Amino acid sequence: GVMHTGSGMLPVTANSPSAREHERLRRDVMSLVGFFCAGLCILYCAISELPPMDAEDRAKMHRPHDVTEFHAMQAVILKYKEVNSGAVLLVFFCCYVFMQAFAIPGSIVFSLLSGPLFGPITGWCLVCIATTSGALACYCVSNMLMRRVLMAKFPARVAFLEQKVKENSDNIFYFMLSLRMSPLLPNWFVNAASPVAGGAFRGVSVA
């Protein structure tokens, strides 16, 4: 390969800093894909414990776009919860943790479903445990494997978050809480980039 410089083009050797960094980035991406596939396998095993679902009910199991679709999906889950409540709880928990762990948008749907499915107190406790578990997994995965990926794809956003974390290091919990409620950065990015930007796990996960 070649590297463009002000005086022309220089060959990029296998031992050059840019080549080594590219190889590390490739390994991180491959490892991240491996972790993601492992999470999908666990999720599949949990879903396989559910009672058989007919085609009509299966068609309603997707991310809802309006209130009608949300209630239709809720009705299907409630029906299967009567058959095997343990399997529904397991799938709910695994889906929630999986989405949190890999910073996949949409976990708010599970938060809204928790009350009708499990009751207000049990649902709230379940969401708290799933959110904390998912945040811990996301923090660890991001800290180990997503640092180079995020720096390569979103350098400006990471730099912005890193600066704000340093400025609010004494009040990291309140800063993270306000950041999650503001439109400055997507919530999935806040979850994934917090360890890269230097956010402490306690403040990030509790917020």
C-alpha positions in Angstrom: 0.0 0.0 0.0 1.0 3.7 -0.2 0.7 6.6 2.2 0.2 10.1 0.8 2.5 12.8 2.3 3.2 16.4 1.4 6.2 15.4 -0.7 4.6 12.5 -2.5 3.7 8.9 -1.8 5.5 6.5 0.6 5.0 2.8 0.8 3.2 1.5 3.9 5.1 -1.5 5.2 3.7 -4.2 7.4 5.7 -2.9 10.3 4.7 0.7 9.9 2.7 2.4 12.7 -0.4 2.9 10.5 -0.3 -0.8 9.3 0.0 -2.0 12.9 -2.9 0.2 14.0 -5.0 -1.0 11.1 -4.3 -4.6 12.1 -5.3 -3.9 15.7 -8.5 -2.3 14.5 -9.2 -5.3 12.3 -8.7 -7.7 15.3 -11.0 -5.5 17.5 -13.7 -5.6 14.8 -13.4 -9.4 14.4 -13.5 -9.9 18.2 -16.5 -7.6 18.5 -18.3 -9.6 15.8 -17.4 -12.8 17.7 -18.9 -11.4 21.0 -22.0 -10.3 19.1 -22.5 -13.7 17.6 -22.1 -15.3 21.0 -24.7 -13.0 22.4 -27.0 -13.9 19.5 -26.5 -17.6 20.3 -27.5 -17.1 23.9 -30.5 -15.1 22.8 -31.5 -17.9 20.4 -31.3 -20.5 23.2 -33.5 -18.4 25.4 -36.1 -17.8 22.6 -36.1 -21.5 21.8 -37.6 -22.1 25.3 -40.8 -20.1 24.3 -43.9 -22.0 23.4 -44.5 -22.5 19.6 -45.8 -19.3 18.0 -48.2 -19.2 15.1 -47.7 -17.1 12.0 -50.3 -14.5 13.0 -48.7 -13.9 16.4 -45.1 -13.9 15.0 -46.1 -11.2 12.5 -46.9 -8.9 15.5 -43.5 -9.4 17.1 -41.4 -6.5 15.8 -40.4 -3.0 16.9 -43.7 -1.1 17.1 -44.1 2.0 15.1 -47.3 3.3 16.8 -49.4 2.6 19.9 -51.6 0.1 18.0 -48.7 -2.1 17.1 -47.3 -1.8 20.6 -50.5 -3.0 22.2 -50.8 -5.8 19.7 -47.3 -7.0 20.6 -48.1 -6.7 24.3 -51.2 -8.8 23.9 -49.2 -11.6 22.2 -46.5 -11.6 24.9 -49.2 -11.7 27.6 -50.8 -14.7 25.9 -47.6 -16.6 25.9 -46.7 -15.5 29.4 -49.8 -17.4 30.6 -48.4 -20.6 29.0 -44.8 -20.2 30.2 -44.1 -17.2 32.3 -40.5 -18.3 33.1 -39.5 -18.5 29.5 -41.0 -15.1 28.7 -39.1 -13.5 31.7 -35.9 -15.1 30.5 -36.3 -13.9 26.9 -37.3 -10.4 28.2 -34.2 -10.2 30.4 -31.8 -11.6 27.7 -33.1 -9.3 25.0 -32.9 -6.2 27.3 -29.3 -7.1 28.3 -28.3 -7.9 24.8 -29.5 -4.6 23.4 -27.9 -2.6 26.2 -24.6 -4.6 25.9 -24.2 -3.7 22.2 -25.7 -0.3 22.4 -28.6 -1.2 20.2 -31.4 1.4 20.2 -34.9 0.3 21.2 -34.6 -1.0 24.8 -37.2 1.7 25.7 -39.8 -0.7 24.3 -38.9 -3.3 26.9 -39.0 -0.7 29.7 -42.6 0.2 28.6 -43.5 -3.5 28.5 -42.1 -4.4 31.9 -45.1 -2.9 33.9 -47.9 -4.6 31.9 -46.0 -7.9 31.8 -44.7 -8.3 35.3 -46.4 -5.6 37.4 -45.0 -2.2 38.4 -42.7 -3.3 41.2 -41.4 -6.5 39.7 -41.1 -4.9 36.3 -39.2 -1.9 37.7 -36.8 -4.2 39.6 -36.3 -6.3 36.5 -35.5 -3.3 34.3 -33.0 -2.0 36.9 -31.2 -5.3 37.0 -31.2 -5.7 33.2 -30.1 -2.1 32.6 -27.2 -2.4 35.1 -26.1 -5.8 33.7 -26.3 -4.5 30.2 -24.4 -1.3 31.1 -21.7 -3.4 32.7 -21.4 -5.6 29.6 -21.4 -2.6 27.3 -18.8 -0.8 29.4 -16.5 -3.9 29.3 -17.0 -4.6 25.6 -16.4 -1.0 24.7 -13.4 -0.7 26.9 -11.8 -3.8 25.5 -12.8 -3.8 21.8 -14.6 -0.6 20.7 -12.0 2.0 21.6 -10.3 2.0 18.2 -13.6 1.5 16.3 -15.2 4.5 17.9 -12.1 6.7 17.5 -11.9 5.8 13.8 -15.6 6.3 13.1 -16.7 9.1 15.4 -13.5 11.0 16.4 -15.3 14.4 16.9 -18.1 12.9 19.1 -15.6 11.0 21.2 -13.4 14.1 21.6 -16.5 16.1 22.6 -17.6 13.6 25.2 -14.1 13.2 26.6 -13.8 17.0 27.1 -17.2 17.1 28.8 -16.4 14.2 31.1 -13.2 15.9 32.2 -15.0 19.2 32.8 -17.7 17.4 34.9 -15.5 14.8 36.6 -16.7 15.9 40.0 -20.3 15.5 39.1 -20.1 12.6 36.7 -23.4 11.0 37.8 -25.5 14.2 37.2 -23.6 15.0 34.0 -24.3 11.5 32.6 -28.0 11.7 33.7 -28.4 15.1 32.0 -26.6 13.9 28.9 -28.9 10.9 28.5 -31.9 13.3 28.6 -30.4 15.8 26.1 -30.3 15.5 22.3 -26.6 16.3 22.1 -25.5 12.7 21.7 -27.5 9.5 21.0 -28.0 7.4 24.0 -26.5 4.3 22.4 -23.3 6.4 21.7 -23.2 7.6 25.3 -23.3 3.9 26.5 -20.6 2.8 24.0 -18.3 5.7 24.2 -18.3 6.5 27.9 -15.4 4.2 28.9 -13.4 5.5 25.9 -14.0 9.0 27.0 -12.9 8.2 30.6 -16.3 7.9 32.3 -16.1 5.9 35.5 -18.4 2.8 35.5 -20.2 3.7 38.7 -21.4 7.1 37.4 -22.2 5.7 33.9 -24.1 2.6 35.0 -26.1 4.3 37.8 -27.1 7.1 35.5 
